[in-house]
């Protein structure tokens, strides 16, 4: 059994780096006080830092990417320090990072009690990221082996493509983390539907953390809508609906839950259906 905390996180207006760091510390401390072993932040939660840039840069999509790089080393150091201090696994809010290949990638860094474990880049970009913001896709899919289980990450739109989570599940992932940033209800419902489908197909828990609230002066994340949730395989032995728990509103706050990863392993073997094991059958079908 592990306790998880999902940050339904707002993009706040902050005055300086110290305010940002203090705000993150508050969220991490709160998760620790709730006895969480894992805390996850949403996609692009880092874009709060845009408010610390010169005002004329804040409203320019491409220029803000350049200026944001000066905060990245401190961002990583902050989450690494907090993960060590509170002995937590933390998925930080994803960050648009300038790589050695001189392209920007949407990168979610994963930390544990011993420090930085690794990162997962978003693999399939939305039209906005690709056409307007010029964010490039990653090319590597990972599974992080930890003391609390094996963790896969599908960043927002990636959750809508079943083969990504499937490959992670086949590589041993016990749980899939889906950090999201969506500006419309349709976008949120697409990610929500994808996350629930990944839980059904792979008979595993899927954790979905959503960015919420408005940031009128930040064109990258000016509107944010969604509700954080923990999804599981729909099965009478665990949950008829496939919803383990979920937020009922878009108010900022932590969603906490206890999940037993051994239960889903049992479902893969003894559930009402065995979708995980039966997956290869579909490739044997011929026609039309």
C-alpha positions as CSV (number, residue, x, y, z in Angstrom):
1,X,0.0,0.0,0.0
2,X,1.3,3.5,-0.9
3,X,-0.1,6.9,-0.3
4,X,-0.1,9.3,-3.2
5,X,-0.8,13.1,-3.4
6,X,-1.8,14.8,-6.7
7,X,-1.4,18.5,-6.8
8,X,-4.4,20.3,-8.5
9,X,-2.1,23.2,-9.0
10,X,-2.9,26.8,-10.0
11,X,-0.6,29.2,-11.9
12,X,-0.1,32.0,-9.3
13,X,1.3,35.5,-9.7
14,X,4.5,35.6,-7.7
15,X,6.9,38.4,-7.1
16,X,10.3,36.6,-7.0
17,X,12.1,33.3,-6.9
18,X,11.9,33.1,-3.1
19,X,8.1,33.3,-3.3
20,X,8.0,30.5,-5.9
21,X,10.3,28.3,-3.8
22,X,8.3,29.0,-0.6
23,X,5.1,28.1,-2.4
24,X,6.5,24.8,-3.7
25,X,7.8,24.0,-0.2
26,X,4.3,24.5,1.2
27,X,2.8,22.0,-1.2
28,X,5.6,19.4,-0.5
29,X,5.3,19.9,3.2
30,X,1.5,19.4,3.0
31,X,1.9,16.2,1.0
32,X,4.4,14.9,3.6
33,X,2.1,15.8,6.5
34,X,-0.6,13.7,4.8
35,X,2.0,10.8,4.8
36,X,2.3,10.7,1.0
37,X,5.1,8.6,-0.5
38,X,4.6,10.1,-4.0
39,X,3.7,13.7,-4.9
40,X,3.0,14.7,-8.5
41,X,2.6,18.1,-10.0
42,X,0.8,18.8,-13.4
43,X,2.2,19.5,-16.8
44,X,3.7,23.0,-17.2
45,X,3.3,23.9,-13.5
46,X,6.7,25.5,-14.0
47,X,5.2,28.2,-16.2
48,X,4.4,30.1,-13.0
49,X,8.0,31.3,-13.4
50,X,7.0,33.4,-16.4
51,X,5.6,35.9,-14.0
52,X,9.2,36.6,-12.9
53,X,10.3,37.7,-16.3
54,X,10.3,41.2,-17.7
55,X,6.7,42.2,-18.5
56,X,7.4,42.6,-22.3
57,X,8.8,39.1,-22.4
58,X,6.0,37.4,-20.5
59,X,3.5,37.8,-23.3
60,X,5.9,36.5,-26.1
61,X,5.7,32.8,-26.5
62,X,9.1,32.2,-28.0
63,X,11.1,34.8,-26.1
64,X,9.8,33.5,-22.7
65,X,11.4,30.1,-23.5
66,X,14.8,31.7,-23.8
67,X,14.5,33.6,-20.5
68,X,13.1,30.7,-18.6
69,X,16.3,28.7,-18.9
70,X,18.0,30.9,-16.3
71,X,15.7,29.4,-13.6
72,X,16.0,25.7,-14.7
73,X,19.1,24.7,-12.6
74,X,17.5,26.3,-9.5
75,X,14.2,24.5,-10.3
76,X,15.9,21.1,-10.4
77,X,17.9,21.9,-7.2
78,X,14.8,22.9,-5.3
79,X,12.9,19.7,-6.1
80,X,15.9,17.6,-5.4
81,X,16.5,19.2,-2.0
82,X,12.8,18.8,-1.1
83,X,12.6,15.2,-2.2
84,X,15.6,14.4,0.0
85,X,14.4,16.5,2.9
86,X,10.9,14.9,3.1
87,X,12.0,11.5,1.8
88,X,9.4,11.7,-1.0
89,X,9.1,10.7,-4.6
90,X,8.2,13.9,-6.5
91,X,7.2,14.4,-10.1
92,X,7.9,18.1,-10.7
93,X,5.8,20.2,-13.0
94,X,7.1,19.8,-16.5
95,X,9.5,22.4,-17.9
96,X,10.3,23.6,-21.4
97,X,14.0,22.8,-21.4
98,X,16.6,23.8,-24.0
99,X,18.5,20.6,-24.9
100,X,22.0,20.1,-26.1
101,X,20.5,19.7,-29.6
102,X,19.3,23.3,-29.3
103,X,15.6,22.4,-29.3
104,X,13.0,22.9,-26.5
105,X,11.4,19.8,-25.0
106,X,8.6,19.5,-22.5
107,X,10.4,17.7,-19.7
108,X,9.0,16.2,-16.5
109,X,11.8,15.4,-13.9
110,X,11.3,12.7,-11.3
111,X,13.0,12.8,-7.9
112,X,13.3,10.4,-5.0
113,X,14.7,10.4,-1.5
114,X,18.2,10.0,-2.9
115,X,17.8,12.9,-5.4
116,X,17.1,13.2,-9.2
117,X,16.1,9.8,-10.6
118,X,15.6,10.8,-14.2
119,X,13.2,12.5,-16.6
120,X,10.5,11.8,-19.2
121,X,10.1,14.1,-22.2
122,X,6.7,14.5,-23.8
123,X,6.8,12.4,-26.9
124,X,3.8,13.6,-29.0
125,X,3.2,17.3,-29.2
126,X,-0.1,19.1,-29.5
127,X,-0.7,21.4,-32.4
128,X,-0.2,24.4,-30.1
129,X,3.2,23.1,-28.9
130,X,4.3,22.1,-32.3
131,X,3.0,25.0,-34.5
132,X,3.0,28.0,-32.2
133,X,5.3,27.4,-29.3
134,X,7.9,25.3,-31.3
135,X,8.3,22.6,-28.6
136,X,10.0,19.5,-30.0
137,X,9.1,15.9,-29.1
138,X,11.2,13.6,-27.1
139,X,12.3,10.2,-28.4
140,X,12.8,8.0,-25.3
141,X,10.2,6.2,-23.2
142,X,11.2,5.3,-19.6
143,X,10.1,3.2,-16.6
144,X,11.5,4.3,-13.3
145,X,12.1,1.5,-10.8
146,X,11.6,2.7,-7.2
147,X,11.0,1.3,-3.7
148,X,7.3,2.1,-4.0
149,X,6.8,0.5,-7.5
150,X,7.7,0.9,-11.1
151,X,6.6,4.3,-12.5
152,X,5.7,5.3,-16.0
153,X,4.9,8.8,-17.1
154,X,2.6,9.9,-20.0
155,X,2.6,13.7,-20.2
156,X,-0.9,14.9,-21.1
157,X,-1.4,14.3,-24.8
158,X,0.8,11.2,-24.7
159,X,-1.9,9.5,-22.6
160,X,-4.2,9.5,-25.7
161,X,-1.9,7.0,-27.5
162,X,-2.3,3.5,-26.1
163,X,1.0,2.0,-27.3
164,X,3.1,4.3,-25.0
165,X,1.5,3.1,-21.8
166,X,1.4,-0.4,-23.1
167,X,5.1,-0.5,-23.7
168,X,5.7,0.9,-20.2
169,X,3.3,-1.7,-18.7
170,X,5.1,-4.5,-20.5
171,X,8.4,-3.1,-19.2
172,X,7.0,-3.5,-15.7
173,X,5.2,-0.3,-14.9
174,X,2.8,-0.7,-11.9
175,X,1.4,2.8,-12.2
176,X,1.2,5.5,-14.9
177,X,1.5,9.2,-14.0
178,X,-0.4,11.6,-16.3
179,X,0.4,15.3,-15.6
180,X,-1.8,17.5,-17.7
181,X,-2.4,21.1,-18.8
182,X,-5.6,21.6,-20.8
183,X,-7.3,24.9,-21.7
184,X,-10.7,23.6,-22.7
185,X,-13.2,21.0,-21.3
186,X,-12.8,19.1,-24.5
187,X,-9.0,18.9,-23.9
188,X,-9.5,17.8,-20.3
189,X,-12.0,15.1,-21.3
190,X,-9.7,13.8,-24.0
191,X,-6.9,13.3,-21.4
192,X,-9.3,12.0,-18.8
193,X,-10.7,9.4,-21.4
194,X,-7.2,8.4,-22.4
195,X,-6.1,8.0,-18.8
196,X,-9.1,5.8,-17.9
197,X,-8.6,3.7,-21.1
198,X,-4.9,3.1,-20.2
199,X,-6.0,1.9,-16.7
200,X,-8.5,-0.5,-18.3
201,X,-6.2,-1.8,-21.0
202,X,-3.2,-2.3,-18.7
203,X,-5.1,-3.2,-15.5
204,X,-3.1,-0.7,-13.5
205,X,-3.5,2.5,-11.6
206,X,-3.3,5.8,-13.5
207,X,-2.8,9.0,-11.6
208,X,-3.9,12.2,-13.3
209,X,-2.9,15.7,-11.9
210,X,-4.4,18.8,-13.6
211,X,-3.2,22.4,-13.9
212,X,-6.1,24.8,-12.9
213,X,-6.9,28.5,-12.9
214,X,-6.2,31.4,-15.3
215,X,-3.0,33.3,-16.0
216,X,-4.2,36.1,-18.3
217,X,-0.7,37.5,-19.0
218,X,0.8,34.1,-19.9
219,X,-0.2,33.1,-23.4
220,X,1.2,29.5,-22.9
221,X,-1.1,28.7,-20.0
222,X,-3.7,31.5,-20.0
223,X,-6.6,29.1,-19.3
224,X,-6.4,25.9,-17.4
225,X,-9.2,23.4,-16.7
226,X,-9.4,19.9,-15.3
227,X,-9.9,17.7,-12.2
228,X,-7.2,15.5,-10.7
229,X,-8.1,11.8,-10.2
230,X,-6.9,8.3,-9.5
231,X,-8.2,5.7,-12.0
232,X,-8.1,2.0,-11.8
233,X,-9.3,-1.0,-13.9
234,X,-13.2,-1.2,-13.8
235,X,-13.8,-4.4,-12.0
236,X,-16.2,-5.4,-9.2
237,X,-13.2,-6.5,-7.1
238,X,-11.8,-3.0,-7.0
239,X,-14.2,-0.4,-8.4
240,X,-17.2,-0.7,-10.7
241,X,-16.6,2.7,-12.2
242,X,-12.8,2.6,-12.6
243,X,-12.6,5.8,-10.6
244,X,-10.7,5.2,-7.4
245,X,-11.1,8.8,-6.3
246,X,-11.3,12.2,-8.0
247,X,-11.7,15.9,-7.3
248,X,-15.2,17.2,-7.6
249,X,-14.2,20.8,-8.5
250,X,-11.4,22.8,-10.0
251,X,-10.3,24.4,-6.7
252,X,-6.5,24.2,-6.0
253,X,-5.5,21.6,-3.5
254,X,-4.1,18.1,-3.0
255,X,-6.0,15.0,-3.9
256,X,-4.7,12.1,-1.7
257,X,-5.3,8.4,-1.9
258,X,-4.0,5.0,-0.7
259,X,-3.4,2.5,-3.5
260,X,-2.4,-1.1,-3.4
261,X,-0.4,-2.0,-6.4
262,X,-0.6,-5.7,-5.5
263,X,-4.4,-5.5,-6.2
264,X,-4.0,-4.7,-9.8
265,X,-1.5,-7.5,-10.3
266,X,-4.1,-9.8,-8.8
267,X,-6.7,-8.4,-11.3
268,X,-4.4,-9.2,-14.2
269,X,-4.5,-12.8,-13.2
270,X,-7.9,-13.2,-11.6
271,X,-10.1,-10.3,-12.6
272,X,-13.6,-10.4,-14.3
273,X,-11.7,-9.9,-17.5
274,X,-7.9,-10.2,-18.3
275,X,-7.4,-7.3,-20.7
276,X,-3.7,-7.0,-20.0
277,X,-3.1,-10.7,-20.8
278,X,-5.5,-10.7,-23.8
279,X,-4.0,-7.7,-25.5
280,X,-1.9,-9.7,-27.9
281,X,-5.0,-11.5,-29.2
282,X,-6.0,-8.4,-31.2
283,X,-3.0,-8.7,-33.5
284,X,-4.1,-12.2,-34.5
285,X,-7.4,-11.0,-36.0
286,X,-7.5,-10.8,-39.8
287,X,-9.6,-8.5,-42.0
288,X,-11.5,-6.6,-43.0
